[in-house]
Amino acid sequence: MNVPKYIARPEYLKRLAPFIGKGVIKVLAGQRRVGKSYLLYQLMDHIRKHTPGTVRIYVNKEQTRFAGIRTGGDLVAHVKALAGRSRRCALFIDEIQDIEGFETALRSLSSEARFDIFCTGSNSRLLSGELATGLAGRFVELRVHGLSYAEFLVFHKLPDEPETLMKYLRFGGLPFLMNVPLEEQVVSDYLSNVQDTVLLRDVVARFQVRNVVFLKRLTEYLADNIGSPVAAKRISDFLKSQRVNLSPNRVLNYLDNLCAAFLVSRVPRAEVQGKRIFEINEKYYFEDLGIRNSLTPFQMKDIGKVLENAIFLHLRISGFEVQVGKMGDKEIDFVATRRGERQYVQVAYLIPDEKTHAREFGNLLAIKDNYPKTVVSMDATAEGSFKGIRHVNVREFLKKLI
């Protein structure tokens, strides 16, 4: 098959390369339109170059020509008809959650050593549940995100300067935007369409949500409260004051559904010293800043929230698990852990005076361990360190993976 032109995203290929041809199913999971399909194209090219003679089979459930593949049985029949007697086949399946009983088909195909399987999905609950049940130990999942700031510079051919950072914070990192002018109305029209697709197809239809109006209001509420603790009971009580009767459990279900569709991420609060996880007042951050801004128009008064979301995304793109740190009455914006290592990160728009400096650096100074600690802000002079705590400008922090 002919592969469309694409801009390579080498970091993802680097993470997947050790598993190619190793008999495990490779799952690329993430929100719609973050570029999963083009990563499949990149993988196809990699296999064409490194294992010539491999038959490549592609199924994309978003294209009408594959509409007849409705069940796992349909998928197996389609694949085997194209594979014939070939000894080496690479199978690429886009949006696999749209195939009923896909886990049975994957289990059947993966039992034949000749199939190297790659698939994408836009529903974390469905993928993790069905794959863990039917394919325990036989798959590896890689979370795919929109463009990092460094990728944004490459895709849009823009210089690294303050104006470019503001475009990234305003318009977000969905790769398709490289094809249109970065103008408010044009981008807004596209992002509103993506947002509606995610809500209607991946939340309303998938989870049979009845109160669509409330779902939209809840999403707008999250967009307006980035970085603030979110309590289901508080939302439920507010709705009652507006004569909308929705129980806290239903609110929690809707929040779970938005997370499952990768529209937002739930970030728990945890004690910095100790293992206690607080199961209330979690924070929520958006997968894409542009979609967040399409729900609540971007305003400079919200720059602190948006920056915090951007730093959260960068930590996740870098492969960290992220929590909000709690230490008495002090809060650490992000406690990031990866393969046994840990980093603490505080985010501020600007640090204009001693009071702000004492707050942002003081919280980190109170942590009595030797893991790296960083304050990130938009101060042009952000550099160096204070008592062992790095102070880094936002652009410098975002330009490379940690």
C-alpha positions in Angstrom: 0.0 0.0 0.0 1.1 3.6 -0.6 1.8 5.5 2.6 0.7 9.2 2.7 3.3 11.8 3.4 3.9 12.5 7.1 6.3 14.3 9.4 8.1 11.7 11.5 7.7 11.6 15.3 10.8 9.6 16.1 10.3 9.5 19.9 7.3 7.2 19.5 9.1 4.9 17.0 12.0 4.7 19.5 9.7 3.5 22.2 8.0 0.9 20.0 11.0 -0.4 18.1 12.0 -2.9 20.8 8.7 -4.7 20.4 8.5 -4.8 16.6 8.4 -8.4 15.4 8.5 -9.7 19.0 5.0 -11.4 19.1 3.3 -8.8 21.3 0.4 -6.6 20.1 1.3 -3.0 19.9 -1.5 -0.7 21.0 -1.4 3.1 20.3 -4.0 4.7 22.6 -5.1 8.3 22.7 -7.7 10.9 21.9 -8.9 11.2 18.3 -6.9 13.4 16.0 -3.6 13.3 18.0 -1.9 11.6 15.1 -2.2 7.9 15.8 -3.0 7.0 12.2 0.2 8.8 11.0 2.2 6.9 13.5 0.9 3.7 11.9 2.1 5.0 8.5 5.5 5.7 10.1 5.6 2.1 11.4 4.6 0.8 8.0 7.6 2.6 6.4 9.9 1.3 9.1 8.8 -2.3 8.4 9.1 -1.8 4.6 12.7 -0.6 5.0 13.9 -3.1 7.6 11.9 -6.2 6.8 11.3 -6.2 3.0 8.9 -8.8 1.8 6.6 -8.4 4.7 2.9 -8.2 3.6 1.4 -5.0 5.1 -2.4 -5.1 5.8 -4.2 -1.9 6.8 -7.8 -1.6 8.2 -9.2 1.8 9.2 -12.6 1.8 10.8 -13.0 5.5 10.1 -13.0 4.8 6.3 -16.3 3.6 4.7 -14.5 1.0 2.6 -14.0 -1.0 5.8 -17.6 -0.6 7.0 -18.2 -4.3 6.3 -15.8 -5.3 9.1 -18.1 -5.1 12.0 -17.1 -8.1 14.2 -13.9 -9.9 15.2 -14.9 -12.7 12.8 -15.2 -10.2 9.9 -11.7 -8.9 10.7 -10.1 -12.4 10.8 -11.7 -13.3 7.5 -10.6 -10.1 5.9 -7.0 -10.4 7.1 -6.5 -14.0 6.2 -7.9 -13.4 2.7 -5.3 -10.7 2.1 -2.5 -12.6 3.9 -2.9 -15.8 1.9 0.1 -18.0 2.5 2.5 -15.2 3.3 4.9 -16.1 6.1 5.4 -12.6 7.4 2.5 -10.1 7.8 2.3 -6.8 9.5 -1.3 -5.9 10.4 -2.3 -2.3 11.2 -5.8 -1.6 12.6 -7.0 1.9 13.1 -9.7 2.6 15.8 -10.1 -1.1 16.8 -12.6 -0.4 19.5 -15.2 0.1 16.7 -15.0 -3.7 15.9 -17.2 -5.8 18.1 -15.3 -8.6 19.8 -12.0 -7.3 18.6 -10.1 -8.9 21.5 -11.1 -12.4 20.3 -9.9 -11.6 16.7 -6.6 -10.3 18.1 -6.1 -13.3 20.3 -6.7 -15.6 17.3 -4.4 -13.7 14.9 -1.6 -13.3 17.4 -1.6 -17.0 18.0 -0.1 -17.3 14.5 3.5 -16.2 14.7 3.5 -14.7 11.2 1.3 -11.8 12.3 2.9 -8.7 13.8 0.0 -6.6 15.0 -0.3 -2.9 15.5 -3.6 -1.1 16.4 -4.9 2.2 17.6 -7.8 3.0 19.9 -9.6 6.0 21.4 -11.2 4.5 24.4 -9.0 3.7 27.4 -11.6 1.8 29.4 -12.5 -0.5 26.5 -8.9 -1.1 25.5 -7.5 -1.7 29.0 -10.5 -3.9 30.0 -10.9 -6.0 27.0 -7.2 -6.5 26.2 -6.2 -7.2 29.8 -8.9 -9.8 30.0 -8.3 -11.5 26.7 -4.7 -10.9 26.0 -3.0 -10.7 29.4 0.8 -10.4 28.9 0.5 -10.4 25.1 0.2 -6.6 24.4 2.0 -3.4 25.1 0.3 -0.1 25.2 1.8 3.3 24.2 0.0 6.5 25.0 0.0 8.9 22.1 -0.4 12.6 22.7 -0.8 15.7 20.5 2.3 17.6 19.5 4.8 18.6 22.1 6.1 22.2 21.9 9.3 21.0 20.1 7.1 19.1 17.6 4.9 22.1 17.2 7.9 24.1 16.1 8.8 21.5 13.5 5.3 20.8 12.2 4.5 24.6 11.8 8.0 25.6 10.8 8.1 28.3 13.4 11.0 29.8 15.4 11.2 29.3 19.1 10.2 32.7 20.4 7.6 34.0 22.9 5.0 34.6 20.2 5.2 30.9 19.1 4.8 29.7 22.6 1.6 31.8 22.9 0.3 30.2 19.6 1.0 26.7 21.1 -0.8 27.6 24.3 -3.7 29.1 22.4 -4.2 26.6 19.5 -2.8 23.4 21.0 -1.0 20.5 19.4 -3.4 18.6 17.1 -1.2 17.8 14.1 -3.8 18.6 11.4 -3.5 22.3 12.2 -0.3 22.4 10.2 -2.6 22.3 7.1 -4.5 25.5 7.9 -3.6 29.1 8.8 -3.1 29.6 12.6 -6.0 32.1 12.7 -8.5 32.2 15.5 -11.7 31.5 13.5 -10.2 28.8 11.3 -8.7 26.9 14.2 -11.8 27.4 16.3 -14.0 25.9 13.7 -11.8 22.8 13.4 -11.3 22.3 17.1 -15.0 22.6 17.8 -15.7 19.9 15.3 -13.1 17.6 16.9 -14.5 18.3 20.3 -18.0 17.4 19.2 -16.8 14.2 17.5 -15.1 13.1 20.7 -18.1 13.9 22.9 -20.7 12.4 20.6 -18.9 9.3 19.3 -16.5 8.4 22.1 -18.6 9.5 25.1 -22.4 9.8 24.3 -22.6 6.9 21.8 -20.1 4.6 23.5 -21.4 5.0 27.1 -25.1 5.7 26.2 -25.0 9.1 27.9 -28.6 10.5 28.2 -28.0 14.0 29.5 -25.9 15.4 26.7 -26.6 19.0 27.8 -25.1 18.4 31.2 -22.2 16.5 29.7 -21.3 19.6 27.7 -21.7 21.8 30.7 -19.5 19.5 32.8 -16.8 19.7 30.1 -17.0 23.5 30.1 -16.8 23.5 33.9 -13.6 21.4 33.7 -12.2 23.8 31.1 -12.8 26.7 33.4 -11.3 25.0 36.4 -8.0 23.6 35.2 -5.7 23.0 38.2 -8.5 23.4 40.7 -9.8 20.5 42.9 -13.0 19.0 41.4 -15.5 17.4 43.8 -18.5 15.5 42.3 -20.7 16.5 45.3 -19.9 20.1 44.9 -20.9 19.9 41.2 -24.1 18.0 42.1 -25.0 20.6 44.7 -24.4 23.4 42.3 -26.7 21.7 39.7 -29.4 21.4 42.3 -29.3 25.1 42.9 -29.9 25.4 39.1 -32.8 23.0 39.3 -30.9 20.2 37.7 -31.0 17.0 39.7 -28.0 14.8 39.1 -26.5 12.6 41.8 -22.7 12.7 42.7 -22.4 9.2 41.3 -23.8 10.2 38.0 -21.3 13.1 37.9 -18.5 10.7 38.7 -19.7 8.4 35.8 -19.6 11.3 33.4 -16.1 12.3 34.6 -14.9 8.7 34.1 -16.4 8.7 30.6 -14.5 11.9 29.6 -11.3 10.4 30.9 -12.0 7.1 29.0 -12.2 9.1 25.8 -8.9 10.8 26.6 -10.5 14.2 26.5 -9.2 14.9 30.0 -6.9 13.3 32.5 -7.7 12.8 36.2 -4.7 13.6 38.4 -4.9 12.4 42.0 -3.5 14.1 45.0 -1.0 12.2 47.1 1.1 12.8 50.2 4.7 13.7 49.1 6.1 11.7 52.1 4.2 8.5 52.3 1.8 6.5 50.1 -1.6 7.9 50.9 -3.7 8.7 47.9 -6.6 11.1 48.4 -9.7 9.9 46.6 -11.5 13.2 46.6 -10.7 16.6 45.0 -8.7 15.3 42.1 -7.6 17.8 39.4 -8.3 17.5 35.7 -6.2 18.6 32.8 -7.1 18.6 29.1 -5.3 16.4 26.5 -5.3 19.3 24.1 -5.1 23.0 25.0 -6.8 24.1 21.8 -9.8 22.0 22.6 -9.8 23.4 26.1 -9.8 26.9 24.6 -12.6 26.0 22.2 -14.8 25.3 25.3 -13.7 28.4 27.3 -12.2 31.1 25.2 -8.5 31.8 25.9 -7.9 34.9 28.1 -4.7 36.2 29.5 -6.3 36.1 33.0 -6.2 32.3 32.7 -2.6 32.0 31.6 -1.6 30.4 34.9 -4.1 27.6 34.4 -3.1 27.1 30.7 0.6 27.0 31.6 -0.1 24.4 34.3 -1.9 22.2 31.8 1.0 22.6 29.3 3.5 21.5 31.9 1.3 18.5 32.9 1.1 17.5 29.2 4.9 17.8 28.8 5.5 15.5 31.8 3.1 12.9 30.4 4.6 13.1 26.9 8.0 12.5 28.6 6.6 9.3 30.0 6.0 10.3 33.6 3.1 9.3 35.8 1.9 12.5 37.5 0.3 13.3 40.8 -0.5 16.5 42.7 1.7 16.6 45.9 0.2 17.3 49.3 2.4 18.1 52.3 0.4 19.5 55.2 -1.0 22.8 54.1 1.4 23.0 51.2 0.8 21.8 47.7 3.3 20.7 45.0 1.9 21.2 41.5 3.3 18.0 40.1 5.1 15.0 41.5 6.3 13.1 38.4 7.6 9.5 38.6 9.1 7.3 36.0 10.9 4.0 36.4 11.8 4.7 40.1 12.9 8.3 39.5 11.0 11.3 40.7 10.8 15.0 39.9 9.0 17.9 41.6 7.7 20.8 39.5 6.1 24.0 40.5 4.4 26.2 37.8 4.0 30.0 38.0 3.1 32.6 35.3 5.6 35.1 36.7 7.6 35.5 39.9 7.5 39.3 40.3 8.2 39.7 44.0 9.7 38.1 47.1 6.3 36.9 48.4 5.7 34.9 45.2 9.3 33.7 45.2 8.9 32.5 48.8 5.7 30.6 48.0 6.9 28.8 44.8 10.4 27.9 46.0 9.4 27.5 49.7 7.0 24.6 49.0 9.8 22.7 47.2 12.4 23.6 49.9 10.1 21.9 52.5 10.6 18.6 50.7 13.4 16.7 52.5 14.8 14.5 49.8 17.3 14.8 47.0 15.1 14.3 43.9 15.3 17.1 41.3 13.1 20.1 42.0 12.1 22.8 39.4 10.2 26.0 39.3 8.9 26.8 35.8 7.7 30.3 34.9 7.5 32.7 31.9 10.1 35.1 33.5 12.6 36.0 30.8 15.3 35.9 33.3 14.4 32.4 34.6 17.7 30.6 34.9 20.1 29.2 37.4 19.0 27.8 40.8 18.1 28.9 44.3 19.3 26.6 47.1 19.5 23.7 44.7 16.1 24.3 43.0 16.2 25.0 39.3 14.4 28.0 37.9 13.6 27.4 34.2 11.8 29.4 31.6 8.7 27.7 30.1 10.0 27.6 26.6 13.3 26.0 27.7 11.4 23.5 29.8 9.1 22.5 26.9 11.7 22.4 24.2 13.0 18.9 25.0 11.7 15.8 26.7 12.8 15.2 30.2 
